[in-house]
Amino acid sequence: MSLTSDPFNVILIGLTAAMVTEALAWAFVYRTSSYRRLKEDLERSCKKLEAMKNSSSSGGATPAAAASTKAAKGNRKEKRIEDNMKSSSKEMGSARFKTNLFTGVCMMVVYNLIISRWDGVVIGKLPFSPPSMLQTITHRGLKGDEATDCSAAFIFAMSFAFFKQNVAKALGFTLSRAANRALMANNPMSNVEAAAKKYQ
C-alpha cells in the first residue's frame, strides 16, 4: 500500500476533537462557580499541608514539653486540613466525571469515524517494529504483515491524547501535582483519568 498525505488530516481531526472536548468541559464544568471554588479550596489545602509538613520537618530544637504540645496542635490542624482535602477531592472527582464522560464519548464517536474513513489505509510508518501486543493498536484495520505500517486509528488516538493534555494545560484547566495526588488518593473515579494519562 502506498502512503498518503492523510496523516495530517488525522492529526488535525485529533486536535479538533481535543478542542471540542475541552470546550464542552469548560462550558459544563470548569466555568461553574462550584467547580472554581472546589479547585481553589483543594489547591489552598494542598499548599497549607505542604507548608506545615515542611515547617515541622525543619523545626529547630525546642524543650520537650513545648515540642510535644506544638506537635499535638500541628497534628490536629494537619488532620483537619486532610479531612477538608478528602471532602474537596470527592466533590471534585464527581464534577470531573463529566469531563471524563465528554472525553470518552467524543473519542469513541470520532474513533469509529476514523476507522470507517481510513479502513485499510496505511497512514504512516513506524521507525521500529512494535511488540506484538502493541501491533493490535498500531496495525488496526490494516492488511498485510508489515509491522511498521501505522493505522489512522493509532495516529488519531496519540494525537488526541497529546493535544487534549496540552490544550487543557494551556487554558489552565489542569490541577497542580499536589492536588492531582490528593484527587487520586481520595477519589476512585479519578483512576480512569490516571490510566488515560499513562498513554500521554
C-alpha positions in Angstrom: 0.0 0.0 0.0 1.3 3.5 -0.8 1.5 6.2 1.8 -0.8 9.2 1.5 -0.9 12.7 2.9 -3.8 11.7 5.2 -1.8 11.7 8.4 -2.0 15.5 8.5 -5.8 15.2 8.2 -6.0 12.7 11.0 -3.7 14.8 13.3 -5.9 17.8 12.6 -9.0 15.8 13.5 -7.3 14.8 16.7 -6.6 18.5 17.5 -10.2 19.5 16.7 -11.7 16.6 18.8 -9.4 17.6 21.7 -10.5 21.3 21.5 -14.2 20.3 21.3 -13.8 18.1 24.3 -12.2 20.8 26.4 -14.8 23.4 25.2 -17.6 21.1 26.4 -15.8 20.6 29.7 -15.4 24.3 30.1 -19.0 25.0 29.3 -20.4 22.4 31.6 -17.8 22.1 34.4 -14.8 24.3 34.5 -16.5 27.7 34.3 -19.1 26.9 37.0 -18.6 28.7 40.3 -18.9 25.5 42.3 -16.0 23.9 40.4 -13.8 27.0 40.7 -14.5 27.1 44.4 -13.6 23.4 44.8 -10.4 23.9 42.8 -9.3 26.9 44.9 -10.1 25.0 48.2 -8.2 21.9 47.1 -5.2 23.9 45.9 -5.2 26.0 49.1 -5.4 23.0 51.3 -2.6 21.2 49.5 -0.3 24.3 49.9 -1.2 24.6 53.6 -0.5 20.9 54.2 2.8 21.0 52.3 3.9 24.2 54.2 3.0 22.5 57.6 5.0 19.4 56.8 8.0 21.4 55.7 7.9 23.6 58.8 7.6 20.6 61.1 10.5 18.8 59.5 12.8 21.9 59.6 11.8 23.0 63.1 14.7 23.9 65.5 15.5 22.5 68.9 12.8 23.2 71.5 12.1 21.9 75.1 10.4 18.5 75.1 7.2 19.7 76.7 6.8 22.6 74.3 7.7 20.4 71.4 5.1 17.8 72.4 2.3 20.5 72.7 3.3 22.1 69.4 3.3 18.7 67.7 -0.1 17.8 69.1 -1.6 21.1 67.8 0.1 20.6 64.5 -1.2 17.1 64.1 -4.8 18.2 64.9 -4.5 21.1 62.3 -3.0 18.7 59.8 -5.8 16.2 60.3 -8.4 19.0 59.8 -6.7 20.1 56.6 -6.5 16.4 55.4 -10.2 15.9 56.1 -11.0 19.1 54.1 -8.9 17.8 51.3 -10.7 14.5 51.3 -14.1 16.2 51.1 -13.0 18.5 48.4 -11.4 15.7 46.4 -14.6 13.6 46.4 -16.6 16.6 45.2 -14.0 17.4 42.6 -14.0 13.9 41.4 -17.7 13.9 40.9 -17.5 17.1 39.0 -14.6 15.9 36.8 -16.5 12.8 36.0 -18.4 14.8 33.4 -15.2 15.8 31.7 -14.2 12.1 31.5 -17.6 11.3 30.1 -17.2 14.0 27.4 -13.7 12.7 26.6 -14.9 9.1 26.3 -17.9 9.9 24.1 -16.1 12.2 21.8 -13.2 9.9 21.3 -15.4 6.9 20.7 -17.5 8.7 18.1 -14.5 10.2 16.2 -12.5 7.0 16.6 -15.3 5.0 14.8 -15.5 7.6 12.1 -11.7 7.5 11.6 -11.8 3.7 11.3 -14.6 3.7 8.7 -13.0 6.5 6.7 -9.4 5.2 6.6 -10.1 1.4 6.9 -7.2 -0.5 5.3 -5.2 2.7 4.5 -1.6 2.9 5.7 -1.2 6.4 7.3 2.4 6.2 8.4 5.5 4.2 9.0 6.9 3.5 12.4 10.8 3.6 12.7 10.7 0.3 14.6 8.7 -2.9 14.8 6.5 -2.7 17.9 5.8 -5.7 20.1 3.0 -8.0 19.0 0.7 -6.7 21.8 1.1 -3.1 20.6 0.6 -4.1 16.9 -3.0 -4.8 17.6 -3.3 -1.0 18.1 -0.8 0.3 15.6 -1.9 -2.1 12.8 -5.7 -2.0 13.5 -7.7 -2.2 10.3 -4.7 -2.8 8.0 -4.0 -5.8 5.8 -0.6 -7.4 5.3 2.1 -8.4 7.7 4.3 -5.3 7.7 4.7 -4.5 11.4 5.9 -0.9 10.8 2.7 0.1 9.0 0.7 2.5 11.1 -3.1 2.9 11.0 -5.2 6.1 11.2 -6.8 4.9 14.5 -3.4 4.8 16.2 -2.4 8.2 14.9 -5.7 9.7 16.0 -5.5 8.2 19.5 -2.0 9.5 20.1 -2.8 12.9 18.6 -6.0 13.3 20.7 -4.2 12.3 23.9 -1.3 14.7 23.2 -3.4 17.7 22.2 -6.0 17.2 24.9 -3.4 17.3 27.7 -1.6 20.3 26.2 -4.8 22.3 25.4 -6.1 21.8 29.0 -2.7 22.9 30.4 -2.5 25.9 28.1 -6.0 27.0 29.2 -5.3 26.5 32.9 -7.8 23.6 33.3 -5.3 21.2 34.9 -4.6 20.8 38.6 -1.3 21.1 40.4 0.7 17.9 41.0 -0.2 18.0 44.7 -3.9 18.5 44.0 -3.8 15.7 41.5 -2.2 13.4 44.0 -4.9 14.2 46.6 -7.6 13.6 43.9 -6.1 10.2 43.0 -5.7 9.2 46.7 -9.2 10.2 47.8 -11.4 9.6 44.8 -11.6 6.2 43.0 -13.4 7.8 40.0 -10.2 9.6 39.0 -8.5 6.3 38.3 -9.9 6.4 34.8 -8.1 9.7 34.2 -4.9 8.3 35.7 -5.0 5.3 33.4 -5.5 7.5 30.4 -2.5 9.7 31.3 -0.2 6.7 31.1 -0.6 6.9 27.3 0.0 10.7 27.1 
